[in-house]
Amino acid sequence: MNRKISVGMTVTIVILAMTVTFSITMLMAMRLFDHTVTSVKEKESMYNKVAEVDRYVRANDYYDIDETMLYDRLTAGYLLGTGDKYARYYTASAYTDLLNAQSGKLMGIGVELAIDQSGYAKVIKVYDESPAKEAGLQRGDYITTIDGADIKSLGSVEAVQNKLRGESGTSVNVSWLDSENAQHTADLTHSGCFTANSVDSALVQGNVGYIKIWQFDNSTPSELDFALRSLTASGAQSFIFDLRDNGGGILDDAISCIKLVAPEGVLAYAEDKAGNRTLLGSSTGDSVISQPTVCLVNENTASAAELFASSLRTLCGTRLVGSTTMGKGTIQSSPQRLSDGSAVVVTVAKLICGDGSCFDGTGLTVDVERPLTADEQASYYDYTLDTDPQIQRAVSCAQQLTGVTTVGGVNDADIAADSAAASSEAAAESSASSEAGAEGEQEASSTQ
């Protein structure tokens, strides 16, 4: 009898379990169905709206539609509409050019450029053995046209650099103005004989190792390692890492660079939108230097460059000099190729520093503020290591850390800088008054 009851109970439990399982499964299925139906309806509504506009335009628009341009701009507009300000769309041709540039198939002429107040592309660096060097281009020259196209019509440094690129053996016609405003024009033949380094270094004021990191790419860790060891062997007692205008680059390579300087510690995490964190890198403490360090930053220091500066401040006690950084603390995907050969990039995670902080949207505040005045900003690309006021301020800070100068000495440098700025402003006002007077005279003479 007990055995029959036990079997009955077992059957009852099994039926009950099946019922509960079925109910839960049905509930989950219904929720999934409701979500799917809602999603389908939303997408149908979106596509119907686009189709409605498309029908109206095709029936009424005076102009013929370039279908390729239309699809490209629809895709670009979709990414813009997501609100992801770092999302990007590459047309099929632009993505092909990107891959060719990364593989070395497409190359430039061997210059670094900046668009200044004139609207033209100012040469701020010329690589040795490059086509530009051979043609006579020098730092401070202005490129005005490329293959007949006015630089001002291109709009950005990236667009200018893309215009200068070509396959080995091909040529590009470049016109430029030198420091004496003399016009030059030459056909520059693309060749892979030059190396575009990402790190420059020098010993300044006898004992301060100055290292300019232009961006973080595959060659940067080895270049930085060489610079650190060379400057140490030359007697560097401290280091300045100039990260101004460094927009980041490859995050993994930036982390490799941090490992060369920082002691043991966690360097960075990637945090997805659900709050899950993935470790991106840690330092083992096998640093190649022990000297005090300073990072020179500005409003264009971004992303991986900000992580470099933040990590060094946290782990090495590095002092940040300059002005608040950009505040780009997000991670983008590698370009995702689409079926037609185009590609998209989207933000996939937030970049979290090893100490748990995040500079996205706020930037890194500096320990020693030294922004450029308006006049100094106008002369920014003309400064040398010996005349750049921000570099001089960073040198004073580095020397203070090694005990070469005192706090008073550093403050004196600030006072001198402020005095120079005030003198510059006074001179500008005086010049403005003189110009106003001259204009009055000129107007009077023109009426004669």
Secondary structure as GFF3:
##gff-version 3
##sequence-region A 1 448
A	DSSP	alpha_helix	2	60	.	.	.	ID=ss1
A	DSSP	alpha_helix	67	81	.	.	.	ID=ss2
A	DSSP	beta_strand	88	90	.	.	.	ID=ss3
A	DSSP	alpha_helix	92	103	.	.	.	ID=ss4
A	DSSP	beta_strand	106	107	.	.	.	ID=ss5
A	DSSP	beta_strand	111	115	.	.	.	ID=ss6
A	DSSP	beta_strand	121	126	.	.	.	ID=ss7
A	DSSP	alpha_helix	131	135	.	.	.	ID=ss8
A	DSSP	beta_strand	142	146	.	.	.	ID=ss9
A	DSSP	beta_strand	149	150	.	.	.	ID=ss10
A	DSSP	three_ten_helix	151	153	.	.	.	ID=ss11
A	DSSP	alpha_helix	157	164	.	.	.	ID=ss12
A	DSSP	beta_strand	166	167	.	.	.	ID=ss13
A	DSSP	beta_strand	171	177	.	.	.	ID=ss14
A	DSSP	beta_strand	183	189	.	.	.	ID=ss15
A	DSSP	beta_strand	199	204	.	.	.	ID=ss16
A	DSSP	beta_strand	208	213	.	.	.	ID=ss17
A	DSSP	alpha_helix	220	233	.	.	.	ID=ss18
A	DSSP	beta_strand	238	242	.	.	.	ID=ss19
A	DSSP	alpha_helix	251	261	.	.	.	ID=ss20
A	DSSP	beta_strand	265	271	.	.	.	ID=ss21
A	DSSP	beta_strand	277	283	.	.	.	ID=ss22
A	DSSP	beta_strand	293	297	.	.	.	ID=ss23
A	DSSP	alpha_helix	304	316	.	.	.	ID=ss24
A	DSSP	beta_strand	319	322	.	.	.	ID=ss25
A	DSSP	beta_strand	330	332	.	.	.	ID=ss26
A	DSSP	beta_strand	336	337	.	.	.	ID=ss27
A	DSSP	beta_strand	343	345	.	.	.	ID=ss28
A	DSSP	beta_strand	347	353	.	.	.	ID=ss29
A	DSSP	beta_strand	368	369	.	.	.	ID=ss30
A	DSSP	alpha_helix	374	378	.	.	.	ID=ss31
A	DSSP	three_ten_helix	380	382	.	.	.	ID=ss32
A	DSSP	alpha_helix	389	402	.	.	.	ID=ss33
A	DSSP	alpha_helix	407	446	.	.	.	ID=ss34
###
